[in-house]
Amino acid sequence: MKEILGKKLGMTQIFAPNGLIVPVTVIEAGPCSVLQQKTLEKDGYEAIKVAFQNTRESLKTKPELGEFKKAKVEAKKYVAELKFDSYENYPVGSEVKCDIFAEGEKVDVSGKTRGRGFTGVIQRWNARRHRMTHGVSLVHRAPGSNGATSSVSRVLKGMKGPGHYGNEKVTIQNLEVVRVDANRNVLLIKGAVPGPKGAILRIKNAVKA
């Protein structure tokens, strides 16, 4: 088990050795500074607490600044807990870098999708619109019937209707690491990952590879 925090920079394409074009997502993965080691004796579980992406000290609270100062780490914007098989290599003050992954390795990428606000059933659930003629008036994109009238007399749970769309955690599994650039802290991952440009992602080795 290994994972790292990263920021989505965008998408591009590269050429594979066989000449095929491969679409890739460029992710700035780390470095993540280790703030604390969670232990079974003290916390009841094992993990390492890390911080990612530098920020101004004026944007952090005094307790957060005290934690950064104790670990001798600059102020960071994001803090998270990561799981590893072995924690001996990550003492407080060290860094988790993108070279924990290798080219050809399979990973799972988690992030928040782009928020799209309140949307109708066509955009949200890929529903079909009504006919544009023959008596259909002003309800071309409406949901249509959502249940019987007399026998149930209510809308059953789970009916697909309009509502809040996006801005939810999504994990894409079994994506391939195409290239690792340790000098620039960049991972190139084949295919698309959740979120818009600038989204914060969690990359970990695939659980179903």
ChimeraX attribute file (.defattr): number of C-alpha atoms within 10 A of each C-alpha:
attribute: neighborCount
match mode: 1-to-1
recipient: residues
	/A:1	11
	/A:2	16
	/A:3	23
	/A:4	26
	/A:5	29
	/A:6	27
	/A:7	22
	/A:8	22
	/A:9	16
	/A:10	17
	/A:11	17
	/A:12	13
	/A:13	14
	/A:14	15
	/A:15	10
	/A:16	10
	/A:17	7
	/A:18	6
	/A:19	8
	/A:20	9
	/A:21	11
	/A:22	14
	/A:23	17
	/A:24	22
	/A:25	20
	/A:26	24
	/A:27	26
	/A:28	23
	/A:29	30
	/A:30	24
	/A:31	23
	/A:32	24
	/A:33	27
	/A:34	26
	/A:35	26
	/A:36	20
	/A:37	19
	/A:38	17
	/A:39	13
	/A:40	9
	/A:41	8
	/A:42	9
	/A:43	10
	/A:44	8
	/A:45	9
	/A:46	18
	/A:47	19
	/A:48	20
	/A:49	17
	/A:50	26
	/A:51	25
	/A:52	25
	/A:53	19
	/A:54	12
	/A:55	13
	/A:56	10
	/A:57	15
	/A:58	9
	/A:59	12
	/A:60	14
	/A:61	9
	/A:62	11
	/A:63	9
	/A:64	15
	/A:65	18
	/A:66	13
	/A:67	14
	/A:68	21
	/A:69	13
	/A:70	13
	/A:71	17
	/A:72	15
	/A:73	19
	/A:74	17
	/A:75	22
	/A:76	21
	/A:77	14
	/A:78	14
	/A:79	17
	/A:80	16
	/A:81	18
	/A:82	20
	/A:83	16
	/A:84	16
	/A:85	9
	/A:86	11
	/A:87	14
	/A:88	8
	/A:89	10
	/A:90	17
	/A:91	15
	/A:92	18
	/A:93	16
	/A:94	17
	/A:95	19
	/A:96	22
	/A:97	19
	/A:98	26
	/A:99	17
	/A:100	13
	/A:101	21
	/A:102	15
	/A:103	15
	/A:104	14
	/A:105	16
	/A:106	22
	/A:107	23
	/A:108	20
	/A:109	25
	/A:110	20
	/A:111	23
	/A:112	18
	/A:113	18
	/A:114	16
	/A:115	13
	/A:116	12
	/A:117	11
	/A:118	11
	/A:119	15
	/A:120	19
	/A:121	19
	/A:122	15
	/A:123	13
	/A:124	17
	/A:125	13
	/A:126	9
	/A:127	15
	/A:128	14
	/A:129	14
	/A:130	15
	/A:131	12
	/A:132	12
	/A:133	8
	/A:134	6
	/A:135	7
	/A:136	10
	/A:137	10
	/A:138	9
	/A:139	12
	/A:140	14
	/A:141	16
	/A:142	16
	/A:143	17
	/A:144	13
	/A:145	7
	/A:146	12
	/A:147	13
	/A:148	11
	/A:149	10
	/A:150	7
	/A:151	7
	/A:152	9
	/A:153	9
	/A:154	11
	/A:155	11
	/A:156	11
	/A:157	6
	/A:158	6
	/A:159	9
	/A:160	14
	/A:161	17
	/A:162	16
	/A:163	12
	/A:164	14
	/A:165	18
	/A:166	17
	/A:167	15
	/A:168	13
	/A:169	13
	/A:170	15
	/A:171	16
	/A:172	16
	/A:173	18
	/A:174	17
	/A:175	20
	/A:176	19
	/A:177	20
	/A:178	21
	/A:179	19
	/A:180	20
	/A:181	15
	/A:182	16
	/A:183	9
	/A:184	12
	/A:185	16
	/A:186	23
	/A:187	27
	/A:188	23
	/A:189	26
	/A:190	23
	/A:191	18
	/A:192	15
	/A:193	27
	/A:194	21
	/A:195	23
	/A:196	16
	/A:197	14
	/A:198	13
	/A:199	18
	/A:200	22
	/A:201	23
	/A:202	17
	/A:203	23
	/A:204	22
	/A:205	20
	/A:206	19
	/A:207	11
	/A:208	9
	/A:209	11
